[in-house]
Amino acid sequence: MSFDETPLEVNGINNNPLESMIPTHGVVPDVERHHQRPRVERKSKFHHLWILLLLSFPMSSLAYMIFVPNFLYNVPNHRCKLANESNTNESFTNNSVMWNQTVQMDPQCQRLANTTKNPIGSVETEGCLDGWQYSKDMGVTVVTEFDLVCDDAWKRPTIQCIFMIGLMIGSLLGGTLSDRFGRRVVLLSSFLGGGLLLLILSFSHNYWCFVAVIFFLGAIHILTYSSIFIMAQESVPEHQRALAALGINFSFGIGFLYVPLAGYFIKDWRWLLRIVSIARCAYFPLLALLLKESPMWLDQTRRKSQVVSSDRKQLNKKLSEAEVEDITALKMLKTSLLCSNSVLRNRLLMACFLWNVTFLCFYTLSLNSANLGGNIYINCVFGALVDMASYLCMFLLLRKTGRRNSLSLCIFISGAFCLLTPPLRPLNETVGVAASMIGRFFVTTSMSIAILFTGEMFPTLLRNTSVGIASMSARIGSALSPYLIFSGEMIDLAIPFYVMGILAIIGSFFTLILPETSNAPLPDTLKDALALNKYRLDIIRRRKSWFAKT
């Protein structure tokens, strides 16, 4: 009998005859397994706090890289440069006023052609053959250095899209690498590698070199993020997982606060990258010295390596070689179970959709600070404070209403305010911006809950893989977000808000299908993960039972 021929489940119930013959995990009986699980809880509260503090700076540095594009890719006021014109800010202001008063055209992408030979009353225009003159208020950005305006304006959202594609590739590989080699190894290597890539990126001499490096930076970035989050989740007891998520997310919000501070004092995009690169490389020795491997990962890896010998011993060597191979394959929880098991597959598909919706909304609202009007630095500070407040809201909601209901409620409210923003903005710009910020508040809360929720629905040896797959799929929404913003700038500012609102409301209803995981132990095995179905809504369980009978 081969593993592929063994019926794993019917209607979410495990029917493999071999599994009923052996203890869970194929290593230790349930009594021993439940005795080992509280091992994390025996650590002191100081130990748990120390882990979170140690992971706080790596998480902050990741947030910095997510939000610094508000300044890296900022498009300052600009116009066509005149022949033999100086690059002073005064020259930019005086000539732009003169051009707007003289002719009716777009001085950002057009200029008069050979004006001394044109007859009176005729106007001929041409492109910016001598380049562009930029306002110096924002300093030197990637846009001003590589002239990503007018016909090349499409290159600006493409940079962010390439970064998101890098995140997608990293998500595909990161979960498997972390499950195989450990959270600590992947975290340390990706943290240092990301710091070095940032330094290389700061020396990019043209657009295509910049894009190539940003792709690899995105792949490294998500490896660090997923390892940090999973390590924090697995290093604390189950009743403190929401608190651990709050601490990690607050570190993310603090990293956002670094962005306007750095952008205010540093007016060169190269040094905006170098400063965080230097900080990461300096922090690496401390992180490598003090950070220990996740105890849950170590425990599960030890059990997996002992599966054959333990099964033989506990079954008094009554099984044949073929049966032992079947048990081994079943118990090692291969990634293929995420596709072959209908319960895990449906959960993963739903998680992927929810991650796509929340990440699309989050990045669209977060990277749109420059288009909200007012001071970009103040907008970024308010955005960071809104995000941090949303993390606190997440913590309180999770304690009162659980994961599923909190996620559904927050996504719905976010979608509603996104739909309200376009009609409110013409009436009062401040009210429109406030509605947008409220939508951002709840979508940030939703994203944080979705990340935590996903990891709690899958067994230990598939947990980081499932989070990695969901994160990978979310990069589709993330990659579309800069183009969604771009479509709003080119066509109608209302387009992004209507798209986000509709998708968010649909996602809020789909969330109700998932099981509640609040205060439930993290599932160790496939059996534990399937048992979570008893925490689904009663109406969902009754409907499933009715279909099974018919």
N, C-alpha and C positions, 0 to 999 in steps of 0.2 A: 504493500500500500504506500503510495507516494504522498507527499505533502499536498501537491496540487489537486489530488483526487479526494482529499479529506474535506468533507463539508464543514466549513468553519462556522457558519451561522445560518439560521433561518428565522426571518422576522426579528433580527437583532439578538437571537438567543444562540449561544454557543452550543453546537451539537457534536463537536469532535469527540469520539469515544476515547481517544488516548488522553485527552486533557482531563477527563473525569477520573482517570486512573492515577494521576500524579498530583502532588501539591502545587499550589500556585507558584509560578516562576520556575517550577521544575527543580527547585533547590532546597527550600525549607518549607515546612508546613505552615499553615495560617497562623498558628499560635506564635511561632517564632517570628513570622513576618510582622505581625502586629506588635510584637515586643520590640522589634528593631525600628519601626517607623517613628516612635516618639524620640528617637535619638537626637533629632534636631532640637526638640523642645528642651532637652536637658542643658543646652547651652544657656549661658546667662544672657540677660537683656543687653548688657554692655557689649557682649560679643556680636549680637545681631545689629546693634547700632554701629559698631565698628565696621562691619561689613558694608553697611549702607554708606557710611562716611567715606570709606576707601573707594567706593564705586562712584561717588558723587562727581568728582572732577572729570573722569572719563565721560560720564553722561553729559556734563555741562559742555565739554568740548564738542561733542556730537551736535548738541543743540546750536552751538555757535555756527557750525558749518551749514546747518539747515537754513538758518535765518540771515546769515551774512550776505546772501544774494540781494537782499534789499538795498545794500550799498555797493556790492561788487558790480551788479548789472544795472545800477541806477542810470536812467537816461536824463541828463541835465538839459536845460534849455540850450538849443543849438541852432545854427543856420549855416548856409553856405559860406565858405571862406572866400574873401576877395583876394585878388592877386596882390602880392607884396603886403599883405595885412599882418599886423603884429598879433600875438597871441594873448593880449592883455584882456582882462575882464571889462575894462572901460571901453575898449574897442568893440567888444561884443555888444555891449549895451547901446552905445551910440549908433552903430550901424544898423542894428536890428530895428531900432525906432525909425531910422530914416527909411529903411526898406518898406516897413509896414505902412508908412504914410505916403510913399511914392507910387507903388503899384499894388494891385490885388493879385497876390500869388502866395505860394507857400515857401517862405524863405528858408525853412528847414531842409528842403530837398531841391529847391530851384534857385536860380539866380539869373539876372539879365545877361543875355548873350551879346557880347561886343557892343555895349551901350553907346559908345562914341560914334558908331557908324549907323545906328538905327535912325530912320527919319522920325520927325516929331509925330507923336501920336501912335506910333507902332511899338509893340512890345514883343520881343522874342526871348524865350527863356531856355535855359540849358541846365543840365545836372551840375552837381557840385564837383567840378573838375579839379579844383585845388584843395579838396577836402572840406572839413567843417571847422567852424569856430564854436567852441563849447564854453558855457558858463563855468567858472572855476569854483563855484560855491561848494560843490561836492568833491572837489579835488580830481584826482585821476582815477577813473573807473575802467573796468574792462571794456565798456561801451565806448568810451572816449579814446582809449588806446588802439582798439581794433576797428573803430568806426562802424559800430553795429547799429546803424540808423538807415532810414530811407529804404533803398532796395535790399540792403542787408539786415533789415530789422528782424527778419525771420530767424536769423542766427541766434538772437538773444534768447527766445524761449527754447530753442534747440539745445542750448547749453544745459539748461535745467532738465530737459527731456533726457539727454544723454546721461546725466547724473542719476536720474531715476531708473534708467535702464541698467546702469551699473548696480544700483540697489537691488534690482530684480534678479540679476545674475548672482549677486552675493547672497540673496535670500535663498536661492535654489541650492547653493553649495553650503551656506553657513550652517543651516540646521543639521545637515548630515555630518559635517566636519565636527561640530560641537558635540553631537551625540557620540561620535566615534572616538575623538581624541581628547575630549574633555572641555569644560567651559573655560578653565583657566588658561590652557595652552592657546586656544583660539582667541580669547580676549587679549592676552598679552601680545601675541604676534600681530594681531590686527591693529591694536592700539599704537604700537610702535611703527608699524608699516604705514598707517594712516598719517602719522606725524611726519614721516619722511616724504610721503607723497605730497603733502601740503607744501613742504619746502621746495620740492621739484616743480610743483604747479606755479609757485610764485615767480619762477624764472622762465615761464613760457614766453616765447618771443613772437608767436603768432597765434591766430585763432585756432587752427587745426591742432597745433601742439597742445593748446589749452584744453580742447575738447577730448583729446586722447587721454590726457592725464586725469581729467575729471571723471571719465568713465571708470577707471581703476579705483579712484578715490571713493566713488559710490559703492563699488563692490566691497571694499575694505570697511567702509563706514557701517554697513548693515551687519557685518560679522561682529563688530564691536558691540553694536546696539543689542542684538539678540542675545549675545553671551552675557552682557550685563544684566539684562532683564531676567533671563532664566536663572542666572546665578543668585540674584537677589530673591527670587521667588522660592528657590529650593533651599536657601540658607536660613529660612525662618519657619516656625511652626505655622500650621494652616490658619489659626485664628489671627495671625499677624500678617498674612499675605497682603491684605488691603493696605495696611500701614506701610509695608515695605514698598508697595507700588506707589504710595503717596510720596515717600521719601525720594524714590528714584525720579518720579515725575517733577518734584520740586527742583531737583538738581537740573532737570531739563529746562525748566522755566528760568532758573538762575542763569543758565547758559544763554538764553534769549536776551536777558538783561545786559549781558556783556556786549552784545552786538551794537546797540546805539551808543554805548559808552566808547567802544573802540572806534566806531564810525565818526564820532564827534571829534576825537583827538587825532585820528590817523586818516589822512586824506590821500593815501596811496593804496590801491587795491593789493599791491604786492606785499606790503607790510601788514595789511589786515590778515593775510594768510600766514605770514612768517611768525607773527606773534603767537598764534595758537600752536603752530608747529614747534616752536622753541619750548613752549610750556608743556606740551605733551612729551617731548623727548626728555625734559628735565624731570617730569613726574614718573616716568617709566621705571627707574630703578627702585623707587619706593613701592610702587605697585607690585613689581615682581618679587620683592623681598617679603611683603606682608600678606599678599593675597594667597589664600589656600583654595584647593579644589572643592567644588560642591560635594558635600558629604552624601547627598542622595545619588548623584551620578557615580561616585566611587562605589557605593553599596550595590547599585544595580549592575555596574560593570563587573564587579567581583562575582555576583550571582550568575551572570550570563556566562562568564568564563568557566564556571563550575557545573554548568547544567548537565553535561553528559555523565560525569562521574557521580554527581549527586543522585541523578535519576536511577542509575544502575544500583547504587547502594540502597536507596529507599524502596526499590521494587524487588530487592533480593535477586537482581540480575535475571529476572524472568522474561524480560523483553528481548526481542531479536535485534540485530544490528539495524534492520530497516525501520523498526518501530522506534528505536532510540533516535535515528535520524529524523523521523517525523516529529518527535517530541522536541528535539533541538530546534528544528526549523520553526515550529509553532511558538516556542517559548522565547526565541530571540527577537520576536516582534519585528519582523522585517517591514521595511517601508511599504511593501506591496499590500500590507493589511489596510492601509489607508484607502486603497482602491477596492480591494476585494470584500471588505466588510461594509455592508450597507449603512450601518449606524455611523461608523467613523467617516465613511465617505460623505454622507449627507451633512454631518457636522462640519466637515472640512469645506465643502462647497458653500455652505451658508456662511462660515467664517470668512471665506475668500470674498464673497459678495459684500459683507459688512465692512471688511477692511478696505475694499475698493471705494465704497461710498464715503466712509469717514475720512480716508486719506485724501480723496479728491477734494472734499469740502475743506479739510484742514489746510492743505497746501494752497488752494485757491484763495482762501481768506487770509492766510498768513503772508503770502508773497504779494499781496495786493495793497500793502500799506502805503506805497507811494501814490496810489490812485485814489486814496480816500480823501485827499485834500488836507490842507494844514501842514504842520511841521512833521517831517518824516521821523525825526528823533522822538518826538512826543508820541506819535502813532505807534512806534515800535515799543516804547516803554509801556504804554497802555496795553498793547497787545500782549506783552510779557506778563503784566499783572493780571490780565484777564485769564491767561493760560494757567497761572499759578492758582488763582482763585478757583478755576475749574477743577484743578487737581484736588483741592480741599473739598469741593462739592462732590467729587467722585468718591472720596473717602467716606463722607457722611451718608451719601446715598447707598453705598454698598453695605454699610452697617445697618441701614433701616429697611431697604427694599430688596437687597440681593443683586446679583449680577444681571440676570435676564431682564427684569422689569426696569432697572435703572437704565440699561442700555437702550431699551425700546423707547422709554420716555424721553431721554436726552436726544436721541436721533430725531424723534418726532418734533420736539420743540425747536431744534436747530433748523430743520427743514421748513417749519412754519415761518420762522423769522427771516430765512433766506427768501421765501416767497413774498414777504411783506416789505423787504428793503426797496425794490424798484419803485413801487407806487408811493412809498413814503418819502423817498429822497427828493423828488421834485417839489413836494410840499414844504419840506424843511430838511436841509442838508444835514443838520446836526442829528435830527431824529433818524434819518436814514443811516447815518454812520453808527448811531447807537444800536439800531436794529441789527446791523451787520456784526457789531461786536457781541451782541447777545447770541446771535447765531454761532459765532466763533466760540463763545464760551461753552455752549452746549455740545458743539461738535468736538471740541478738545476733550471734554469730559467723556464723550462717547468713544473717542479713539483710545483713551486710556483704559476704559472699561473693556473694550473689545480685545485689547492686547492681553490683559489679565485673564479675561474670560476664556479666550482660546486655549491658553496654556493649561487651564484647569479641566478641559474636556477630554484630554488624551493621556494615555499611559506614559510613564516616565521615559522609556527608551524611544518613544515617538514624539515626545512633547516638543523638543526643540525643532525636530523635523517638521511637525505640523505648523508650528509658529513660523518657521522659515518659509514654508509653502504659502501660507496665508500672506506673509509679508511680501513674498515675491509677486503674488497676484495683485497685491495692493499697489505695486509700482505701475500697473497699467493706469489706474486712476491718478497716481502721482505724476506720471509722465504726461498725462493729458492736461493737468492743471495749468501749466504755463501757457499752453495753446488756448485753453478756455479763457484765461485772462487776456491773451492776445486778441481773441475774437471779440471780447468785450470792448477792447480799446479801438479796434478797427471798425466794428459794426454797431454794437449797442451794449452799453454797460449793464443792461438788465439780463443779458443772455446767461452769464455765469450763475447768477442768483436763481434763475428759474430752473436751470439744469440741476443745481445742487439741491434745491428745495424738493423737486419731484422725486429724485433718487433717495433722498433722506427719508421721506415719508414712506416710500415703499419698503425701505430697509427696516423701519421701525416695526412694521407688521410681521415681516419675516423673522425678526428676532424672537418673537413669542413661541416659535416652534422649538427652540433650543431648550435643553434642561437647565435647571438652576443648580449652581455649584457652590453657593455660599455656605461656608462652614463645613463643607464636605471634605474629607481627606483627599489629597491629591491622588488620583488613580495611579497605582503602580503597574497593574497588569491590564490586559485586554478585558478580563472579567470585571475588574473594577470600573473600567471606562464604560462598559455596557450597562453596568448597574446604575449609572447616573440617569438612565431613562426613567427611572421611577420618580425623578424630580421634575418631569415635564408637566405642563399644564394638564389638568384633568380632562379638558375638552379634547386635547390632542391625543391623550392616551385612549380615551373612549372611542374616538374616531378610528384610531389604528386597530383597536380590538374589533370594532364593527366590520371593518374591511377584511380582517383576518377570518372572521366567521363566514362572511359571504364568499 
